[in-house]
Amino acid sequence: MKWLIHALFISTIILGASDVLAQTRTSNESKMKILIHITSGPENPTKAALGFLMAKTAVEEGYSVSMFLAGDAVQLLRNDVLDNLVGLGTGKLRAHYDTIVNAGVKFYLSGMSSKSRGLSEADLKDKPAEFAMPNVLLQLSVDSDRMFVY
């Protein structure tokens, strides 16, 4: 009988410790920093929308998210592209964008890619976005726990 009580006591301690460990893991994971780097633009709507869908999913799961758009992806923040791009099975860009922005995510756009594609400050008006050089992408990637590239 004593061994049964002892076994129950030990299993209670072990189960309690595993619950604490699971809660700690969940708490730490929700604070992880995620960087979404997108280079696909309107020419590949499915892949471009997938990057935004992943960012949307990450913020909904409680992660800290940053986005860096380079190459053709800088065009994704043009209003006409936001309003009309739909990926096959990856959803509407505008819906993803709105969720991302409402979560406080900041967009960094490659300055060189933007300039060569005619993107200006006027295109970023009222958007949480700024032009950035490659050193910003490098720093964001070093500071992030995970990075996804689309």
Legacy VTK file of the C-alpha trace (Angstrom):
# vtk DataFile Version 3.0
C-alpha trace
ASCII
DATASET POLYDATA
POINTS 150 float
0.000 0.000 0.000
2.836 2.375 0.870
4.428 1.802 -2.527
1.100 2.652 -4.225
0.779 5.925 -2.324
4.438 6.675 -3.095
3.898 5.924 -6.813
0.829 8.180 -6.922
2.761 10.960 -5.201
5.675 10.678 -7.672
3.372 10.582 -10.716
1.543 13.696 -9.443
4.859 15.534 -9.177
5.931 14.403 -12.651
2.591 15.367 -14.236
2.657 18.734 -12.500
6.196 19.401 -13.726
5.268 18.475 -17.282
2.316 20.907 -17.156
4.618 23.701 -15.994
7.122 22.801 -18.726
4.389 22.864 -21.380
3.142 26.264 -20.165
6.694 27.655 -20.148
7.323 26.335 -23.660
4.082 27.911 -24.920
4.893 31.211 -23.216
8.401 31.324 -24.685
7.215 30.332 -28.155
4.625 33.107 -28.211
7.420 35.626 -27.735
9.598 34.283 -30.541
10.608 36.749 -33.248
9.666 35.746 -36.771
11.035 37.422 -39.904
9.122 36.981 -43.147
11.299 37.880 -46.162
9.390 38.082 -49.432
10.957 38.515 -52.868
8.020 37.253 -54.959
5.754 39.964 -56.285
2.563 40.301 -58.308
4.014 38.027 -60.990
3.661 35.122 -58.550
0.471 35.912 -56.598
0.231 32.543 -54.859
3.733 32.706 -53.400
3.425 36.398 -52.523
0.109 35.857 -50.721
1.587 32.821 -48.954
4.243 35.024 -47.354
1.541 37.379 -46.088
-0.584 34.427 -44.943
2.336 33.109 -42.880
2.850 36.542 -41.312
-0.879 36.769 -40.553
-0.829 33.295 -39.008
2.231 34.130 -36.906
0.679 37.286 -35.439
-2.560 35.438 -34.734
-0.516 32.826 -32.843
1.089 35.573 -30.740
4.538 35.776 -32.316
6.460 38.985 -32.878
6.691 39.502 -36.645
8.751 41.702 -38.963
8.490 41.739 -42.740
11.145 42.610 -45.300
10.073 42.965 -48.919
12.718 42.945 -51.649
12.868 42.500 -55.407
9.453 42.386 -57.041
7.796 42.021 -53.618
8.103 45.760 -52.915
5.219 46.242 -55.350
2.924 44.294 -53.016
2.363 47.442 -50.945
0.940 49.402 -53.865
-2.760 49.957 -53.144
-3.934 48.486 -56.458
-1.916 45.318 -55.821
-3.116 45.043 -52.205
-6.707 45.363 -53.358
-6.552 42.909 -56.274
-3.966 40.203 -55.631
-5.385 36.794 -54.718
-3.228 33.704 -54.394
-4.465 30.291 -55.437
-5.306 28.679 -52.115
-3.395 31.370 -50.187
-6.068 34.039 -49.999
-6.542 37.743 -50.589
-3.526 39.943 -50.007
-5.591 42.815 -48.587
-7.198 40.630 -45.908
-3.807 39.325 -44.782
-2.297 42.811 -44.887
-5.060 44.308 -42.730
-4.604 41.660 -40.035
-0.826 42.110 -40.106
-1.060 45.908 -39.832
-3.652 45.737 -37.035
-1.180 43.579 -35.087
1.440 46.329 -35.282
3.814 44.664 -37.747
6.293 46.910 -39.525
7.236 46.468 -43.175
10.743 47.129 -44.422
11.132 47.560 -48.182
14.425 47.271 -49.972
15.337 50.814 -50.929
17.212 49.715 -54.045
14.412 47.396 -55.200
11.841 50.124 -54.574
13.781 52.778 -56.444
14.336 50.564 -59.478
10.596 49.746 -59.582
9.419 53.331 -59.168
8.022 52.916 -55.658
8.007 56.209 -53.746
7.138 57.648 -50.346
3.661 58.374 -51.721
3.114 54.614 -52.187
3.898 54.076 -48.497
1.669 56.884 -47.211
-0.397 55.735 -44.206
1.370 52.349 -44.146
3.653 51.082 -41.362
6.512 50.792 -43.831
9.890 52.279 -44.535
12.649 51.907 -47.084
15.662 50.002 -45.826
19.100 48.968 -46.969
20.543 45.409 -46.888
22.098 45.984 -43.449
18.552 46.212 -42.011
17.652 42.830 -43.509
20.855 41.390 -42.100
20.144 42.783 -38.623
16.515 41.608 -38.667
17.620 38.105 -39.644
20.268 37.982 -36.902
17.782 39.221 -34.298
15.028 36.776 -35.326
14.485 33.308 -33.930
13.025 32.041 -37.227
13.030 33.318 -40.794
10.710 32.349 -43.640
11.483 33.274 -47.239
8.940 33.453 -50.061
LINES 1 151
150 0 1 2 3 4 5 6 7 8 9 10 11 12 13 14 15 16 17 18 19 20 21 22 23 24 25 26 27 28 29 30 31 32 33 34 35 36 37 38 39 40 41 42 43 44 45 46 47 48 49 50 51 52 53 54 55 56 57 58 59 60 61 62 63 64 65 66 67 68 69 70 71 72 73 74 75 76 77 78 79 80 81 82 83 84 85 86 87 88 89 90 91 92 93 94 95 96 97 98 99 100 101 102 103 104 105 106 107 108 109 110 111 112 113 114 115 116 117 118 119 120 121 122 123 124 125 126 127 128 129 130 131 132 133 134 135 136 137 138 139 140 141 142 143 144 145 146 147 148 149
